[in-house]
Every structure is written in C-alpha cells, then in structure tokens.
Amino acid sequence: MSMLDGMEEKLSGMDQLMNQISNLEQKIEKYRPKSEQEKMDLRKLDSGPYDQSLVDFWDDSQEKFEAQGKTEYTLTPEDIDNFSDADIQQSFNL
C-alpha cells in the first residue's frame, strides 16, 4: 500500500508540473512578439464593417462574378478616366 501511495504522490507531482508548464506556455504566448500575419488578422477585428480580407472577399464573391461572366476583375484606363460621382455613390448602396 505504501508503494501505491508513493506512486499517487508522484503522479500528483507530475500533474502539478504539467500545470506549471502549461501556465508557462500561456505566459510565453502572451508576451511573444506577433508575426506580421497575426498583426494583420488582429487588425481585421478592429476594422469595423471592413472585417474581411481581400482573399475572403474574393472567395465569398466568386459566385456573383461567375454569374456575371467575370472570372477576374481588370481595371482599365477607361475605368479610371470615365467615372461619375453618382455611379460611385450608387455602388455603396448595393
């Protein structure tokens, strides 16, 4: 019985050690410098209604563009030179 008690004590000691390691991992993760990708992901959360990345936007809008017959968006010089303020304002109301 004393051997079982000794093993139980060692197991509980290992549990405490694992908890300490887990706490240490959490502290390291909290204070380590964020990568550029993580910074971008966090910036999306603060951007109000603009919380979608361009990749997410294109993935979500792919069906709409295919229905219109567009497989990719191409900006031409005519699009830049020939615009109207009313068309731009209307595009925000879609």
BELVENBEL-V24923 format. One record per residue. N is the residue number from 0. PHI is phi in whole degrees, -180 to 180 (999 if undefined). OMEGA is omega in whole degrees, -180 to 180 (NA if undefined). D_LAST is the distance of its C-alpha to the last C-alpha in Angstrom with 1 decimal. Layout:
# BELVENBEL-V24923
n->N phi->PHI omega->OMEGA d_last->D_LAST
n->N phi->PHI omega->OMEGA d_last->D_LAST
This chain:
# BELVENBEL-V24923
n->0 phi->999 omega->-179 d_last->76.2
n->1 phi->-66 omega->177 d_last->76.3
n->2 phi->-66 omega->178 d_last->74.6
n->3 phi->-66 omega->178 d_last->71.7
n->4 phi->-61 omega->179 d_last->71.4
n->5 phi->-63 omega->179 d_last->71.4
n->6 phi->-68 omega->178 d_last->68.6
n->7 phi->-63 omega->178 d_last->66.5
n->8 phi->-64 omega->179 d_last->66.9
n->9 phi->-66 omega->178 d_last->65.9
n->10 phi->-66 omega->178 d_last->62.8
n->11 phi->-67 omega->175 d_last->61.8
n->12 phi->-63 omega->177 d_last->62.4
n->13 phi->-68 omega->176 d_last->60.1
n->14 phi->-61 omega->178 d_last->57.4
n->15 phi->-64 omega->178 d_last->57.7
n->16 phi->-63 omega->178 d_last->57.6
n->17 phi->-64 omega->177 d_last->54.5
n->18 phi->-64 omega->178 d_last->52.8
n->19 phi->-65 omega->178 d_last->53.8
n->20 phi->-64 omega->179 d_last->52.4
n->21 phi->-63 omega->178 d_last->49.1
n->22 phi->-63 omega->179 d_last->49.0
n->23 phi->-65 omega->177 d_last->49.8
n->24 phi->-61 omega->180 d_last->47.0
n->25 phi->-65 omega->179 d_last->44.5
n->26 phi->-67 omega->179 d_last->45.9
n->27 phi->-62 omega->-180 d_last->45.7
n->28 phi->-63 omega->-178 d_last->42.1
n->29 phi->-68 omega->-173 d_last->41.2
n->30 phi->-101 omega->-180 d_last->42.9
n->31 phi->-74 omega->179 d_last->42.4
n->32 phi->-65 omega->-180 d_last->40.2
n->33 phi->-79 omega->176 d_last->36.6
n->34 phi->-75 omega->180 d_last->35.8
n->35 phi->-62 omega->180 d_last->33.0
n->36 phi->-66 omega->178 d_last->30.9
n->37 phi->-65 omega->177 d_last->31.5
n->38 phi->-63 omega->178 d_last->30.6
n->39 phi->-64 omega->179 d_last->27.2
n->40 phi->-64 omega->178 d_last->26.6
n->41 phi->-70 omega->179 d_last->27.6
n->42 phi->-64 omega->178 d_last->25.5
n->43 phi->-60 omega->-178 d_last->22.3
n->44 phi->-69 omega->-178 d_last->23.5
n->45 phi->-93 omega->-169 d_last->23.6
n->46 phi->-92 omega->176 d_last->20.3
n->47 phi->61 omega->-177 d_last->18.4
n->48 phi->-71 omega->-178 d_last->14.8
n->49 phi->-98 omega->-174 d_last->15.5
n->50 phi->-99 omega->179 d_last->17.9
n->51 phi->-109 omega->174 d_last->17.2
n->52 phi->-78 omega->179 d_last->19.3
n->53 phi->-62 omega->179 d_last->18.3
n->54 phi->-63 omega->178 d_last->20.4
n->55 phi->-63 omega->179 d_last->18.7
n->56 phi->-60 omega->-178 d_last->15.2
n->57 phi->-66 omega->179 d_last->16.7
n->58 phi->-65 omega->-179 d_last->18.6
n->59 phi->-72 omega->-176 d_last->15.8
n->60 phi->-94 omega->-175 d_last->13.6
n->61 phi->-57 omega->-179 d_last->16.7
n->62 phi->-65 omega->178 d_last->16.4
n->63 phi->-63 omega->-179 d_last->13.1
n->64 phi->-68 omega->178 d_last->14.7
n->65 phi->-65 omega->178 d_last->17.9
n->66 phi->-65 omega->178 d_last->16.5
n->67 phi->-85 omega->-180 d_last->15.4
n->68 phi->86 omega->-180 d_last->18.8
n->69 phi->-103 omega->177 d_last->18.1
n->70 phi->-101 omega->175 d_last->20.4
n->71 phi->-153 omega->-180 d_last->19.8
n->72 phi->-94 omega->179 d_last->17.9
n->73 phi->-123 omega->178 d_last->20.3
n->74 phi->-93 omega->-178 d_last->19.9
n->75 phi->-105 omega->177 d_last->22.3
n->76 phi->-59 omega->179 d_last->24.1
n->77 phi->-65 omega->178 d_last->22.6
n->78 phi->-63 omega->-178 d_last->19.0
n->79 phi->-77 omega->-176 d_last->20.5
n->80 phi->-79 omega->-175 d_last->22.6
n->81 phi->-106 omega->178 d_last->20.4
n->82 phi->-138 omega->175 d_last->17.3
n->83 phi->-129 omega->-180 d_last->16.2
n->84 phi->-61 omega->-180 d_last->15.1
n->85 phi->-65 omega->179 d_last->13.0
n->86 phi->-64 omega->178 d_last->11.0
n->87 phi->-65 omega->179 d_last->10.7
n->88 phi->-62 omega->180 d_last->9.7
n->89 phi->-66 omega->-177 d_last->7.0
n->90 phi->-66 omega->178 d_last->5.7
n->91 phi->-78 omega->-177 d_last->5.7
n->92 phi->-94 omega->-179 d_last->3.8
n->93 phi->-72 omega->NA d_last->0.0
